[in-house]
């Protein structure tokens, strides 16, 4: 690789905390030969704090006008956005000031002005997407902490005498699906070990959940922003329809998926062809549907094995190397275009 390519300046702009920050940090590590900058809106304090803790000294901005000043000042050769939908004005601003723009999971109009858009939270749309959109599981970047657990699902030896169900919904859990799911599980007349993992930004009463858990042995409520180890120790996962199913599929676990909102309900990845049991929108969830799905996994282990094999056949553990090659390739193509 030429020195010209190695010295590119890449600016990441991140719109929300959680997996988008993790993905950008890992991509930055994959592109360590380049000069890396991070930026986030001032109101995204969790994003800025995470980047600070990782030693990246992020830039911050209040409005798009301030972001434009950052772009003019630092003159990045490439901008990578993640965690938010750009509008058409923002997309055009990036395109006018930066040679290369790569947007992750951008469903706004601004993506139409980008060089490339990657949708890992892709939807079951019937209409064809523009040619510069990459749609599918390839956009999920496997974080460092997940790599040791890759493909371990079929090798799992139960750590508990009872089937262990892990319930984990992302971030705020607006409709309190953690509570609703636990309540339904406790009505099952079979012995289970249940762990409910609550994110630090969970917005509901933890005491209500803990009180309900007191009524049954082997049921616990834990605080956990990174449930990877819990997932690896489980016999069954019940989770959101956002990025958590990707984490599950890297490991390989029977998984019941419940969408937290209408946006998640459109996601095409966590469905039956990829090895998931999808139960639809959480606020419409029926107790009998969840209980039947749990019983199906527990009473029919061969079905669980088939589901795991579907997940592992996606070979998500290879995504990082493929993503690195993809980004380096578009950088090289831009260099060749400039030197013509």
C-alpha positions, 0 to 999 in steps of 0.5 A, spaced: 500 500 500 502 506 498 504 512 503 499 516 499 493 511 501 496 510 508 496 517 510 488 519 509 484 523 514 478 519 516 473 522 520 467 518 524 461 522 526 457 518 531 449 520 532 448 515 538 451 511 544 451 503 544 453 499 538 454 505 533 460 507 537 463 500 538 462 499 530 466 505 529 471 504 534 473 497 531 473 500 524 478 505 526 482 500 529 482 496 522 484 502 519 490 504 524 494 506 518 490 512 517 489 518 521 483 517 525 478 523 528 472 522 531 466 527 532 459 527 535 454 532 537 455 535 544 448 532 546 451 525 545 454 525 552 455 518 552 458 517 545 463 523 547 464 519 554 466 513 551 470 516 546 474 519 551 475 513 555 478 509 549 483 515 548 480 518 542 479 525 544 473 527 540 471 533 537 464 536 538 459 540 535 452 543 537 449 544 530 450 542 522 453 549 521 459 547 527 460 540 523 461 544 517 466 548 520 470 542 523 470 539 516 473 545 513 478 545 518 480 538 518 479 537 511 478 529 512 479 525 506 473 520 508 467 521 513 464 515 516 457 516 519 454 511 524 448 512 529 443 517 525 439 518 519 442 524 515 437 529 511 438 531 504 442 538 506 447 534 511 448 529 505 450 534 500 454 538 505 458 532 506 459 530 499 461 537 497 466 538 502 469 530 503 471 526 497 469 520 500 462 519 505 460 512 507 454 512 511 452 506 516 445 504 517 443 511 514 435 511 512 435 518 511 435 522 504 442 524 505 444 517 504 442 518 496 448 523 496 453 519 499 459 515 496 456 508 499 451 506 504 451 500 508 445 497 511 446 492 516 439 493 519 436 492 512 429 492 511 424 487 507 423 493 502 420 490 495 423 496 491 430 496 489 435 500 492 440 505 489 447 501 486 451 505 492 447 501 497 450 495 500 445 491 504 445 485 508 449 482 514 456 484 511 455 491 515 455 488 522 462 489 525 464 484 530 467 487 536 473 485 540 470 482 546 465 478 542 471 475 537 473 470 543 466 467 543 465 466 535 462 459 533 462 457 540 454 456 541 454 448 539 460 447 543 456 450 549 456 445 556 450 448 560 453 451 566 446 451 570 442 444 572 436 448 569 435 451 562 438 458 562 434 463 559 437 470 558 432 476 556 436 482 554 433 488 550 437 494 548 438 501 551 432 504 554 427 499 553 421 504 552 416 499 552 419 495 558 419 489 554 424 486 560 418 486 565 413 484 560 417 478 558 419 476 565 412 476 567 410 471 561 416 467 563 414 466 570 407 463 568 410 457 565 409 451 569 416 448 567 423 450 571 427 455 568 433 459 570 432 466 568 437 472 567 434 479 565 440 484 563 438 491 564 442 496 560 444 502 564 439 507 561 433 502 562 428 507 564 423 503 568 423 501 575 428 496 577 425 494 583 418 492 580 422 487 576 426 485 582 420 484 586 417 479 581 423 475 581 423 474 588 417 469 587 421 464 583 428 461 584 434 461 579 431 468 577 435 474 577 436 481 575 442 484 573 445 491 570 449 489 564 451 494 558 455 488 555 451 482 555 456 478 551 458 473 556 451 472 559 449 470 551 454 465 551 452 462 557 445 461 555 441 456 552 436 461 549 436 468 548 430 473 548 432 480 545 430 486 541 430 486 533 436 491 533 443 489 533 443 484 539 441 478 534 447 479 530 451 478 537 447 472 538 448 469 531 456 470 531 456 466 538 450 461 535 444 461 540 437 459 540 434 466 539 427 469 540 426 476 537 421 481 539 421 488 536 421 494 541 418 499 536 415 499 529 422 501 526 425 495 529 419 491 526 422 492 519 428 489 520 429 483 516 435 480 519 433 477 525 428 472 522 427 465 521 431 464 514 437 466 519 435 462 525 431 466 529 424 465 532 421 472 530 414 474 534 413 481 532 412 487 535 413 487 543 407 491 545 402 486 541 406 480 544 401 475 546 403 471 552 401 464 549 406 466 543 412 467 547 411 461 552 410 456 545 416 459 542 420 457 549 417 451 549 419 449 542 426 450 544 426 447 550 422 440 548 425 440 541 433 441 541 434 438 534 430 445 532 435 449 536 441 446 533 438 447 526 437 454 528 444 455 530 447 452 524 443 457 520 446 463 524 453 460 524 452 459 516 452 466 515 460 466 517 459 473 521 466 472 524 469 474 517 466 480 516 471 484 519 476 482 514 471 483 509 469 490 511 477 492 512 478 490 504 471 494 502 473 500 505 481 500 503 478 498 496 474 505 496 480 509 498 484 506 493 479 507 487 478 514 490 486 515 489 486 512 482 480 517 480 484 523 483 491 521 479 487 520 472 
